[in-house]
């Protein structure tokens, strides 16, 4: 028997009324099973219980030993960043459209979720990236990302000219609309839509994917996730860039700045049902092997 949980945090997408029914059922069921339950403060209005305990999302990890995110992958990403420092696991309940990370549907909640709470689960470790914007030798901004860090051109029709170094060694320079640095988790997100490869979640790797490069031979490259990636700019005139960490924007990055990206040392812990199958999710979400319900001969 694996670890049994005592206090469970719930994080939902506060702007989406469609989560109300699932959130209410989840809350009342956990309470009936004598779990301590704390609801993220912006989702608490979905719960019809005057005694409900709430917490800001950034403090939830201090009080819980498990968090359940209810929504789509975006909700899951926000929840993951909020609890990353606390070394507690997270479960995703899927109310979104795609759901590579949230793999439990509301209609199988009892069948899939409750065995996990009793200790019957598969634990998967995923790593985050930390991006630092360095100006004149000092860090002026830093942010973490579960999926990817992206350097974009910003408020300009022109391409940006990017210089990339890996562990201090020159990789290449490119003129493009930007560059995606993706974790295996993010390889099924923006990176995939830009032509990057799908990485198996447990791989110790990162993928760099150029966005609309001027030179068509500029292709994605997979590197070790232990590498430090440094991005600088070689424009001759000032053009601001935009750095995004998942959906969080770091605007007004100057051409004299450097962006340094490195893997966070502490992993996040995702709990799945025991029958979790990454390849099934790929087939289901990407419509692979359409028409086949069993492996074709």
RATAQUI-V696956 format. One record per residue. N is the residue number from 1. RES is the residue in one small letter. PHI is phi as a letter, one per 40 degrees, with the letter a starting at -180 (* if undefined). D_CENTER is the distance of its C-alpha to the mean C-alpha in Angstrom with 1 decimal. Layout:
# RATAQUI-V696956
N	RES	PHI	D_CENTER
N	RES	PHI	D_CENTER
This chain:
# RATAQUI-V696956
1	x	*	28.8
2	x	c	25.5
3	x	d	24.5
4	x	b	25.4
5	x	c	23.5
6	x	b	25.6
7	x	b	23.6
8	x	b	20.6
9	x	c	18.4
10	x	b	17.4
11	x	b	14.9
12	x	b	15.4
13	x	c	15.1
14	x	c	18.2
15	x	c	19.3
16	x	b	19.4
17	x	c	22.7
18	x	c	22.0
19	x	c	20.1
20	x	d	23.2
21	x	c	25.0
22	x	c	22.2
23	x	c	21.4
24	x	c	25.2
25	x	c	25.8
26	x	c	23.1
27	x	c	24.4
28	x	c	28.0
29	x	c	27.6
30	x	c	25.9
31	x	c	28.7
32	x	c	31.3
33	x	c	30.1
34	x	g	30.6
35	x	c	27.1
36	x	c	26.5
37	x	b	24.0
38	x	b	22.4
39	x	b	20.9
40	x	d	18.7
41	x	d	21.3
42	x	c	20.2
43	x	b	20.1
44	x	c	23.4
45	x	c	25.5
46	x	c	24.7
47	x	b	26.4
48	x	c	30.3
49	x	a	31.1
50	x	c	32.8
51	x	c	32.0
52	x	c	28.2
53	x	c	26.6
54	x	b	23.8
55	x	a	21.8
56	x	d	19.7
57	x	c	15.9
58	x	c	16.2
59	x	b	19.0
60	x	c	18.0
61	x	c	17.1
62	x	c	20.6
63	x	b	22.3
64	x	b	20.4
65	x	b	19.9
66	x	a	17.4
67	x	b	15.0
68	x	b	14.7
69	x	b	12.4
70	x	b	14.4
71	x	i	13.3
72	x	b	11.0
73	x	c	7.4
74	x	c	7.5
75	x	c	9.2
76	x	c	7.0
77	x	c	4.2
78	x	c	7.6
79	x	c	9.1
80	x	c	7.1
81	x	c	7.8
82	x	c	11.2
83	x	b	12.2
84	x	d	11.0
85	x	c	14.6
86	x	b	16.3
87	x	f	15.8
88	x	b	15.7
89	x	c	14.1
90	x	b	12.1
91	x	b	13.0
92	x	b	11.8
93	x	b	14.7
94	x	c	14.4
95	x	b	16.2
96	x	c	14.4
97	x	c	15.5
98	x	b	13.4
99	x	g	11.2
100	x	c	10.0
101	x	b	8.1
102	x	c	10.8
103	x	b	13.9
104	x	b	16.7
105	x	c	18.8
106	x	d	21.0
107	x	c	24.2
108	x	b	23.6
109	x	d	22.5
110	x	c	25.5
111	x	c	25.6
112	x	b	22.0
113	x	c	20.9
114	x	c	24.1
115	x	c	24.7
116	x	c	21.4
117	x	c	22.8
118	x	c	26.0
119	x	h	24.3
120	x	b	24.1
121	x	a	20.6
122	x	b	18.7
123	x	b	16.3
124	x	b	13.6
125	x	b	12.3
126	x	b	9.1
127	x	b	9.3
128	x	c	7.8
129	x	b	9.7
130	x	b	12.2
131	x	b	14.1
132	x	b	17.6
133	x	c	20.0
134	x	b	23.5
135	x	b	26.7
136	x	f	30.1
137	x	g	29.0
138	x	b	26.9
139	x	c	23.3
140	x	b	23.1
141	x	a	19.4
142	x	a	16.3
143	x	a	12.7
144	x	b	9.6
145	x	a	6.3
146	x	c	3.3
147	x	c	4.1
148	x	a	7.5
149	x	b	10.5
150	x	b	13.1
151	x	b	16.8
152	x	b	18.6
153	x	c	22.3
154	x	a	22.9
155	x	f	26.0
156	x	a	28.0
157	x	c	29.1
158	x	c	29.4
159	x	c	27.1
160	x	b	25.9
161	x	b	27.1
162	x	b	24.6
163	x	b	25.6
164	x	b	23.3
165	x	b	24.2
166	x	b	22.8
167	x	f	24.1
168	x	g	26.7
169	x	b	27.9
170	x	c	28.1
171	x	c	26.1
172	x	a	27.0
173	x	b	27.5
174	x	a	26.6
175	x	b	27.3
176	x	a	24.5
177	x	c	22.4
178	x	i	19.7
179	x	a	17.4
180	x	b	13.9
181	x	b	12.7
182	x	b	10.0
183	x	c	8.8
184	x	d	9.9
185	x	c	6.6
186	x	c	6.5
187	x	c	10.2
188	x	c	10.4
189	x	b	9.1
190	x	d	11.1
191	x	d	12.4
192	x	c	14.0
193	x	c	15.6
194	x	c	17.0
195	x	g	18.6
196	x	c	16.5
197	x	c	16.8
198	x	c	14.7
199	x	b	14.1
200	x	c	14.7
201	x	d	11.9
202	x	c	14.5
203	x	c	15.6
204	x	c	16.0
205	x	a	15.4
206	x	b	13.8
207	x	b	14.8
208	x	b	16.4
209	x	b	17.0
210	x	c	19.6
211	x	b	19.7
212	x	f	23.2
213	x	c	25.0
214	x	c	28.7
215	x	c	29.7
216	x	c	28.8
217	x	c	29.0
218	x	c	25.9
219	x	b	23.5
220	x	c	20.0
221	x	b	20.3
222	x	b	18.6
223	x	b	19.1
224	x	c	18.8
225	x	c	15.8
226	x	c	18.4
227	x	c	19.4
228	x	c	19.5
229	x	b	19.0
230	x	b	21.2
231	x	b	21.4
232	x	b	24.6
233	x	b	26.5
234	x	b	30.1
235	x	c	31.1
236	x	c	34.8
237	x	b	34.2
238	x	c	31.7
239	x	b	28.7
240	x	c	25.7
241	x	b	22.2
242	x	b	18.9
243	x	b	15.8
244	x	b	12.4
245	x	b	9.2
246	x	f	6.7
247	x	b	9.5
248	x	c	11.4
249	x	c	14.6
250	x	b	16.9
251	x	c	20.0
252	x	f	23.4
253	x	c	22.6
254	x	c	26.2
255	x	c	27.4
256	x	c	28.8
257	x	c	25.4
258	x	b	23.4
259	x	b	19.6
260	x	b	18.8
261	x	b	15.5
262	x	a	15.3
263	x	c	13.2
264	x	c	13.1
265	x	c	15.8
266	x	c	14.4
267	x	c	12.1
268	x	c	10.1
269	x	b	12.1
270	x	b	11.3
271	x	b	14.6
272	x	b	15.7
273	x	d	19.3
274	x	c	21.7
275	x	c	22.0
276	x	d	18.4
277	x	b	18.7
278	x	c	15.9
279	x	c	18.7
280	x	c	19.8
281	x	c	16.4
282	x	d	16.7
283	x	c	20.3
284	x	c	19.7
285	x	c	16.9
286	x	c	18.4
287	x	f	22.0
288	x	c	23.0
289	x	f	26.5
290	x	d	27.3
291	x	g	30.4
292	x	b	30.2
293	x	b	29.7
294	x	b	30.7
295	x	d	30.4
296	x	c	32.9
297	x	c	36.0
